[in-house]
Amino acid sequence: MNRFNEIKELVLSLEADFEKFYDKKNQAAGTRVRKGMQDIKNLAQDIRKEVQDIKNAEG
């Protein structure tokens, strides 16, 4: 569950930047949102690989 918490914390850490970008049109916040979303994508890919490796090791 630690990996799940990593994703959850990353998403929550972006909340303020999402608000600044979408509500106030702050361009720098948009850059931070894009970087954060890339980090989420990479973390999700790592978790997918880890799950597949564990699944294959048990099978």
Phi, psi and omega in degrees: 000348180298321180294322177300317180296326177300313180296316182299315179295322179295316178298314181295327180292340181270353186304314182296319179292324175300314180297316180297321182287309186283325183271321186250000179058036178282112185294323179296323177295324177298320177297318179294323178297313180299318178295316179298320178294324176295320177298320178296316179301314182294319178295318178298319178296319177298318180294318178302316180295317180299316179297316180297317179298317179296316180299316181291326180292328181277338186271000000 
